[in-house]
Amino acid sequence: MSTSHFGLFAASLRQLSFIVAATAGFLASVPLAQANPHILVDVQSGRVLDHEEAFRKWYPASLTKLMTVYTVFDAIRSGQISLDTPIVMSKRAAAQPPAKMYFKPGQKLTLDSALKILMVKSANDIAVAVAEAVGGTQEAFVTRMNGAALKLGMTDSHFINPNGLPGKGQYTTARDLAVLTVALRRDFPQYSGYFSLEGFTTGQQNVPSLNLLIGRFAGADGMKTGFICASGFNQIGSATRNGRTLVSVVLGTDSLAARADATANLLQKGFTAQLPASDTLGSLKPYGQGRDQVADITADICSAKGAKIRSETRDEVGRMKVQSPYIQEMDHEPQFVFAGLIPGQDQQPAPQPEKVAGGDTAGTIANVPVPLPRPTAF
């Protein structure tokens, strides 16, 4: 994000800027994910509460990073690596396209900081550096990712990198992403805090989470967002109420606001409606079209049409307009945890302009309505 964009971003963040629709019965009037792939699962029972096009092949975008962190957690469990292990930026990692941290080759951060950055900023350079630290090479780490995916029962997924950048052979489904997310919650509950962070600070900049449900939807505690032109705006959400945890996967929406709305509406439906739950993630049978090739919705997302739709999700001063009545204004200043370079190194470079496919700047896409925090110690 450029300095000028960050200034506009910060000005927007100072305002409580959600414009929330308060119409009764709104849930029934807004299509969930606009008939795009989605699934809703009860974590404790594994029961599928709602689904549509759950087996349609989709580019995972940065949702891939949940597979990356699962593989990392497995390496921690085996004793191969720890949260204190230094992660060294390689030339290959530093050369990754945005979103990224712009750390220089040779600079180091702990695995703990790297995981926080992965979950909040979705930095592609950090994903590769972590993969190299755990696997020796990116390729060896990706082999581990695919092995873990098969072991979990993700039968319609394949990964070619640890960050989710698009390419031939990179695909997943809503059902498989639900399998992964449930496994993360069940197998590694001790690391659940990484998925509910409100933001991190490097000491030079504060980076808020792009998950608009954290701190704004009752019980929200995860998990990850992702975007590339080919897959649209995607979100995996999780929330816990009265000891019950639900996970939702929403793929292919047309804006940041739309994916937040669809995720909130789907989770709320799971907590409040009586939904049939005859299938589990394991027993749900493959169905539907789109199982032979990966969907590509670039023409709808990164086009004049897509840009117009996104512009309509902001008000006249650029603030995000969410429609779900279940997303509320954050009632506190975000908690920013430290995630940066190990002390004693050169300072982090100044934030850079970040372009995403379709011509939008990261500042435009990331203009999230959260109030800026007062300076805090870390």
N, C-alpha and C positions, 0 to 999 in steps of 0.2 A: 504494500500500500504506500503510495507516495506521501510526502509530507503534506502536500496540499490536500490530498484526499483524506489523510488522517485528521487534518484540521476540521474538515467538513464533517467527518465521522464523529469527532469528539463533540462538535457543536450539537449534532443530533442526539448524541448520547446523554447530554446534560438534561434533556427533556424527557418527561414521562410521556412516551409517544405512542402507546398502543391506542388504536381506534377500534374498539371492540363492539361487535354487533350484539345487541342485548335482546334480540327478538326471541320470544318464547318458541320452543319447538324448532330451533334453528338446526339442530342435528339432522332432522328428517329432510330439511330443504336443501342441504348442501351435499352433493355426491361425494362419497369418500374416494379420494384419489382420482376422481374423474374417470372411473372405470379402468384405471390402470392397476397393475398388480399390487395386491396388498394381502396381509394376513395378520391375524390377531390370535395370540396364544397365551394360555394360563401357564406360568412357569412351573408352579408346584405340581400340577397334574399332567402337564404336557398337552392338554386338550386344546384343539383348534376351535376358537369361538366364532371366527369369521374369516372368509378368504375369497379372493377373486383373482383369477389368472395367476395363481400361486406357483405354477410350474413353467411360466413363460420365461425364456432365457433373456437375461438383462445384463448390461454392463454394470459391474458393481461400483465403479467410481471409488470414492474414498471410503465407502463402507468396507472395502478390502482391508482397511487398517484394523478392523476388528479381527480378521483372520490373522493379521500380523501380530497383534498383541496376544491372541490366544497362543500362537506358536512361541512367543516370548515367555509367557507365563508358564508354559510347559517346560521351557528350558530352565527357568528359575526353580520349578518344582524338582527337576532332576539334579539340581546343584551345579549346573554348568555355568550359570551367570547369576548375578545378584543385582538388586536395585542400586547398589553403590558402584557397580562396574562402570568405568569410564567408557563412553562411546566416542570414538574418534571420527571426525569428518574426513572422508576420503575425497579425492578429486572427483570420482564418479558420483558420490553423494552430493557434493557441492554443486555439481553441474545439472542437477535435476531441475525441471521447470517449476514455476510457482503452482500452488502456494508453497512457500519455503521460508526458512529462517535466515538464509544468506550467511550462515557461518562459513568461515574459511577452512580450506583443507588443513588438517592438523589440529584444529581447535577441538576441545573436549567438553562434554557434559556428562552427567551421570545418566544411567538408564532411567532412573526415576524422573528426572527432568524431561528426558526424551519421550517417555510415555505420556506425560502431561501435555507436551506440545503436540504429540500425535492426536490426542483425543480432542483438544481444543482448537488448534489451528490447522490440523491435518497437513502438516508440512511434509512435502514429498522428499526433501533432502534428508530429513531426520529419519524417515521410514527406511531409506536405503542404508544409512549409516547404522541403524539398529540391525537390519538384516545382515549386514556384513559382520557386525560384532558377534552375532549369535551363530550365523551359519558359516562364517569364514569368507564366503562370497554371496552375492545376491542370489545367484543361481542355486546354490546349495540350500539357502534359506527357503526359496520358493518351493524346492522339492519337499522340504519339511512342511510347508504350508499345505501343499496338495495332499501329502500323506496324512496330516491331521484332519483335513477336510473329509477324506475318505473314511477315516476311522470314526468320525462323528456321524457319518451317514449323509453327508452332503453330496448326493449322487449326481446332481446336475450343476456342479461348480468346477471351475478350473481357474487357476491363477498363474499369471506370467510375471508378476512383479509384486513388491510389498506395499505399493502406494496407490494402486488403482488406476494409474494412467492407462488409457485405452490401447488395445492392440489385439491382434488375432489370437484367439485362444483364451481370452479373459472373459469369463461369464459366470453368472450365478442365477438364482431364482429367489423369489420372495420366501418360498418355503425353506430353502437351504439357509438363507440368512437368518431365519427364525431359529433353525436348528443350532446355528452357531451362537446366536445371542443367548438362547436358553442354556447352552453348554457353558458359556462364559459366566452366567449368573450362578449356575449350579456347581461348576468345577472350581471356580476361583472367587468365592465370595469375599475373600480377604482383600481383593483388589477392586472392589466395586466403586470405591471412591474416585478412581480415575475417570469414571464415566459420567459423574455428576458435577464436575468442576464448573464453576461459573466463569472462570477465566484464569489466566496466569500472567505474571509479570516477569520480565527479564531484568528488571531494575532500571531499564531505559524506556520500556514501553509496556503498556497494559494491553492484553489481548483477550477480549471477551469471547465466550462460547457462541457459536452460531446455532446452537440448539436452543430455539426460542421457548422450549417448554421448561427448561431448568430455571427454577425460581419463579415460574409463572403459571404452572399447571399443578394442581394438587397432587402431591406424591411423586412428581417426576424425579427420576434418578438415573437417567441415561437416554440414549447410548451414543449415537453417531449420526452425522449428516454427511452427504456427499453430492458432488455435482460434476458432470462433464456434459458437453453438448449432446452426446449420443444417448445418454441415459436420463437427462433432465435432473430435476431436483429431488433427491431421495432422502429418506430419514428412517432410522430405526429408533423407536422410542420405547422407554420402559417407565413404569410407575408402580408404586407400592402403596396400597391403602389397607389398613386393618390386617396387616400380615399377608396380604395377597398381592402378588406381583404379576403384572401383565406386560407382554412384549408385543409391539406392533412393528410391521415393516410396510412402508409406503414407498412405491417407486414411480418415477416418471411424471411428477407434477411439474407445473410450469413456472414456479417461483419459490423463493424462500418462504413467503407468506403462505402460499398454497400448501407446501409440505407440512408446515407447522399446523395449519388448520386441520388438514386431513389426519395428521397424527393425533392431535388432541381429540378430535371428534371420535376417532376409532377407539382410543383408549377409554374415553368417557363412556362410550357405548358398552364396552366390555365390563366396566364397573357398575353400570346402572341398569342395563337391559337384561332380560332373560333370554340368553342365546343358546341355541342347541349346540351341544359339544359331543357329537357322536364319534369324531375321529381324533386321534392324536397325531403329532407330527410324524410318528413312525408308521401309522396305519393309513394316513391320507394318500389316496392313489393318484398317480399322475393323470392329468386331464388337460383338455383345451388345446388351442392352437399355439403356434410360436415356440414349439419345443425343439425344432430342428435348426433354427438359426437365431442369432442374437438380435433382438430388437434394436433399431437405431432411429432415434427421434430427433436427430440433429436439425432437420428441416423445420420442425415445430418449435425448437428451443432456441437455437442460435441463428435467428433470422429476424427480419423486420417485424414479422408477426409475433415472434416470441418476445422481442424487446418491447413491443407495444403492450403486450399482456403484463410484463413485469412492471412497466411504468404505471399501470393502473393499480398496482398493489402498493403504491406510495401516495401520500397526500401531496399538497401543493408545495410543501417545503422539504419533501424527500423522506418523510418519516414512514416507517413500515405500517401498513394497514392490515392487521389480521382480522379475520371475520368470526372465528370460533368464539363463542361466549365462555368457553372453558379456559381460555388463556387470559390471565389477568396481568395488570401492571406489576412489576417487581416491587415489593414493599420494603426493600432494603438495598443498600449499595452492594454491588457484587463483591464477593470474596476472591481476591486475586492471590493465588499461591505462587511461590517462586518456581520458575523453570528457566534456567539459563546456563551459561557457560560456567564451568568450574572456575572459582576465583583465581586470580593471578595471571590470566591470559589477556591478550588484547581485547579491547571492548568490541561488542557486537557492532557490525556495520549499521548505518542508519537504515530505517525501513525503505524498501525499494518499491517502485511502481510494480504492480502485479496485474498482468493482463490474463484473462481467461478466454477460452475459445468463444467466438461470437462477438468479440469487440468490447465486452463489458470490462470495466476495471474491477479489481477486488474491492476497491472502496465503494463502488456502486452496489455490488452484490452483498457486501458485508456491512451495510449500513444498518446495524442492528439497534433497535430501540431500547437501550439499557443506560441508566444514568452512570456517569463517570464516578469512580470512587474518590474519596479524599485520600491523600497519601497515607499509606499504612506501612508498618514494619513487616519484614519477612525474614 
